[in-house]
Amino acid sequence: MAEKKEASFEERLLALEELVKQMEAGGMPLADTLKAYEQGEKLAESLKKELTAAEERLTVLREGDEA
């Protein structure tokens, strides 16, 4: 069985943006809105973690350049 490949940062960001557009447009049933919100929270958290990791890598690289 093939492993599921995690979506790229850009793909997850686009998915989050689409969820926000759908919720802002209104007209979604409450259950669907809650599901979209939960999915958006998960996407936002994974994006935040990846950004934090990238910032930490940049800090290490900058400190290496100063030495």
Z-matrix of the N, CA and C atoms (Angstrom, degrees):
N
C 1 1.452
C 2 1.529 1 108.87
N 3 1.326 2 117.07 1 132.82
C 4 1.461 3 121.58 2 -178.67
C 5 1.528 4 110.23 3 -76.85
N 6 1.344 5 114.69 4 143.77
C 7 1.459 6 119.80 5 177.16
C 8 1.513 7 109.45 6 -78.27
N 9 1.330 8 115.75 7 146.64
C 10 1.456 9 120.79 8 178.41
C 11 1.523 10 108.76 9 -79.19
N 12 1.323 11 116.31 10 122.69
C 13 1.460 12 122.07 11 -179.91
C 14 1.527 13 108.87 12 -78.61
N 15 1.329 14 115.92 13 133.07
C 16 1.465 15 120.02 14 178.10
C 17 1.520 16 109.48 15 -70.17
N 18 1.309 17 115.54 16 140.65
C 19 1.457 18 120.96 17 178.94
C 20 1.529 19 109.35 18 -64.54
N 21 1.316 20 115.31 19 150.64
C 22 1.458 21 120.20 20 178.95
C 23 1.529 22 110.02 21 -69.46
N 24 1.307 23 115.48 22 166.81
C 25 1.464 24 121.30 23 177.05
C 26 1.532 25 109.76 24 -54.93
N 27 1.317 26 115.55 25 -47.45
C 28 1.457 27 120.47 26 -177.54
C 29 1.532 28 112.04 27 -63.95
N 30 1.322 29 116.70 28 -39.77
C 31 1.466 30 120.20 29 178.23
C 32 1.527 31 111.32 30 -64.95
N 33 1.326 32 116.17 31 -41.30
C 34 1.464 33 120.03 32 178.85
C 35 1.524 34 111.11 33 -67.74
N 36 1.321 35 117.45 34 -37.63
C 37 1.465 36 121.05 35 177.60
C 38 1.529 37 110.47 36 -64.24
N 39 1.321 38 117.52 37 -43.76
C 40 1.460 39 121.07 38 177.53
C 41 1.530 40 110.96 39 -62.49
N 42 1.330 41 116.83 40 -40.39
C 43 1.465 42 120.87 41 178.58
C 44 1.525 43 110.29 42 -62.87
N 45 1.334 44 116.57 43 -41.68
C 46 1.463 45 120.47 44 178.24
C 47 1.529 46 110.65 45 -64.13
N 48 1.311 47 116.82 46 -44.38
C 49 1.458 48 120.65 47 179.07
C 50 1.533 49 110.97 48 -60.61
N 51 1.327 50 117.08 49 -39.24
C 52 1.459 51 120.98 50 179.51
C 53 1.528 52 110.75 51 -66.70
N 54 1.318 53 116.67 52 -41.55
C 55 1.465 54 119.78 53 177.07
C 56 1.524 55 111.16 54 -60.08
N 57 1.324 56 116.18 55 -43.31
C 58 1.463 57 120.63 56 179.73
C 59 1.528 58 110.07 57 -62.06
N 60 1.327 59 117.21 58 -44.12
C 61 1.466 60 120.77 59 179.18
C 62 1.526 61 110.74 60 -59.55
N 63 1.322 62 116.33 61 -44.83
C 64 1.462 63 120.49 62 -178.99
C 65 1.525 64 111.06 63 -62.49
N 66 1.331 65 116.47 64 -42.79
C 67 1.459 66 119.52 65 -178.75
C 68 1.531 67 110.95 66 -70.24
N 69 1.319 68 117.14 67 -38.17
C 70 1.459 69 120.29 68 179.73
C 71 1.529 70 111.87 69 -68.09
N 72 1.318 71 116.56 70 -29.91
C 73 1.461 72 120.60 71 -179.65
C 74 1.522 73 111.27 72 -68.13
N 75 1.330 74 115.74 73 -23.91
C 76 1.463 75 119.59 74 179.51
C 77 1.515 76 111.47 75 77.37
N 78 1.311 77 114.49 76 -177.95
C 79 1.454 78 119.78 77 177.70
C 80 1.515 79 115.17 78 83.35
N 81 1.325 80 117.28 79 -4.19
C 82 1.466 81 119.84 80 178.69
C 83 1.529 82 108.93 81 -81.84
N 84 1.316 83 116.31 82 140.76
C 85 1.465 84 117.92 83 173.41
C 86 1.535 85 109.95 84 -61.00
N 87 1.315 86 116.23 85 152.96
C 88 1.460 87 121.07 86 -176.64
C 89 1.527 88 111.98 87 -54.87
N 90 1.316 89 117.41 88 -44.59
C 91 1.469 90 120.74 89 -178.91
C 92 1.528 91 110.98 90 -60.12
N 93 1.334 92 116.60 91 -41.41
C 94 1.468 93 120.59 92 178.92
C 95 1.526 94 111.16 93 -68.64
N 96 1.323 95 116.85 94 -37.12
C 97 1.452 96 121.00 95 178.11
C 98 1.520 97 110.59 96 -64.03
N 99 1.325 98 116.90 97 -43.54
C 100 1.463 99 120.76 98 178.37
C 101 1.525 100 111.14 99 -63.94
N 102 1.314 101 116.67 100 -40.94
C 103 1.465 102 120.91 101 178.65
C 104 1.532 103 110.29 102 -64.11
N 105 1.339 104 116.13 103 -43.31
C 106 1.465 105 120.70 104 178.75
C 107 1.526 106 110.56 105 -64.02
N 108 1.333 107 116.49 106 -39.92
C 109 1.457 108 120.63 107 179.22
C 110 1.531 109 110.34 108 -62.93
N 111 1.325 110 116.89 109 -45.87
C 112 1.463 111 120.52 110 179.06
C 113 1.521 112 111.20 111 -61.30
N 114 1.321 113 116.35 112 -42.83
C 115 1.461 114 120.35 113 178.40
C 116 1.528 115 110.09 114 -63.50
N 117 1.323 116 116.43 115 -41.39
C 118 1.461 117 120.80 116 178.42
C 119 1.515 118 112.48 117 -62.83
N 120 1.326 119 116.34 118 -39.93
C 121 1.471 120 120.45 119 177.35
C 122 1.529 121 110.56 120 -61.33
N 123 1.315 122 117.04 121 -43.26
C 124 1.473 123 120.88 122 179.09
C 125 1.531 124 110.91 123 -64.09
N 126 1.326 125 115.58 124 -43.57
C 127 1.465 126 119.29 125 178.35
C 128 1.526 127 110.94 126 -62.87
N 129 1.332 128 116.60 127 -45.87
C 130 1.462 129 120.67 128 -179.11
C 131 1.527 130 110.77 129 -61.09
N 132 1.310 131 117.37 130 -41.30
C 133 1.465 132 120.95 131 179.90
C 134 1.529 133 110.97 132 -64.77
N 135 1.331 134 117.46 133 -42.82
C 136 1.467 135 119.47 134 179.78
C 137 1.531 136 110.82 135 -66.87
N 138 1.324 137 116.69 136 -36.90
C 139 1.468 138 120.09 137 177.22
C 140 1.528 139 110.69 138 -66.07
N 141 1.311 140 116.57 139 -41.72
C 142 1.468 141 121.16 140 179.05
C 143 1.528 142 110.59 141 -62.04
N 144 1.317 143 117.03 142 -43.54
C 145 1.465 144 120.78 143 179.25
C 146 1.523 145 110.84 144 -61.58
N 147 1.333 146 116.30 145 -42.78
C 148 1.462 147 119.19 146 -179.49
C 149 1.527 148 111.58 147 -66.93
N 150 1.328 149 116.78 148 -39.25
C 151 1.465 150 120.03 149 177.14
C 152 1.525 151 111.53 150 -64.48
N 153 1.322 152 116.90 151 -41.05
C 154 1.459 153 121.33 152 178.76
C 155 1.526 154 110.16 153 -62.38
N 156 1.323 155 116.40 154 -43.11
C 157 1.467 156 120.31 155 178.61
C 158 1.527 157 110.65 156 -63.32
N 159 1.319 158 117.29 157 -40.31
C 160 1.463 159 120.89 158 179.02
C 161 1.527 160 110.71 159 -65.42
N 162 1.327 161 116.66 160 -41.14
C 163 1.463 162 120.21 161 177.66
C 164 1.520 163 111.32 162 -62.50
N 165 1.322 164 116.77 163 -40.13
C 166 1.465 165 120.48 164 178.65
C 167 1.524 166 110.88 165 -64.90
N 168 1.331 167 116.78 166 -40.27
C 169 1.470 168 120.06 167 177.59
C 170 1.523 169 110.49 168 -63.29
N 171 1.335 170 117.01 169 -42.13
C 172 1.466 171 120.33 170 178.87
C 173 1.523 172 111.32 171 -63.07
N 174 1.318 173 116.75 172 -39.38
C 175 1.463 174 120.79 173 178.38
C 176 1.528 175 109.88 174 -61.16
N 177 1.319 176 116.52 175 -44.85
C 178 1.464 177 120.69 176 179.61
C 179 1.526 178 109.90 177 -62.73
N 180 1.323 179 116.84 178 -43.31
C 181 1.457 180 120.05 179 179.94
C 182 1.532 181 111.82 180 -64.42
N 183 1.325 182 116.62 181 -41.43
C 184 1.466 183 120.08 182 178.44
C 185 1.519 184 111.45 183 -64.09
N 186 1.331 185 116.48 184 -41.50
C 187 1.452 186 120.02 185 179.11
C 188 1.525 187 111.00 186 -64.22
N 189 1.323 188 116.04 187 -33.95
C 190 1.461 189 120.69 188 176.67
C 191 1.514 190 112.25 189 -66.47
N 192 1.329 191 116.75 190 -35.44
C 193 1.454 192 121.88 191 179.18
C 194 1.524 193 112.25 192 -70.31
N 195 1.353 194 116.63 193 -28.68
C 196 1.458 195 121.14 194 -178.56
C 197 1.521 196 112.45 195 -78.36
N 198 1.313 197 116.53 196 -17.92
C 199 1.474 198 119.99 197 -177.00
C 200 1.496 199 112.59 198 -75.90
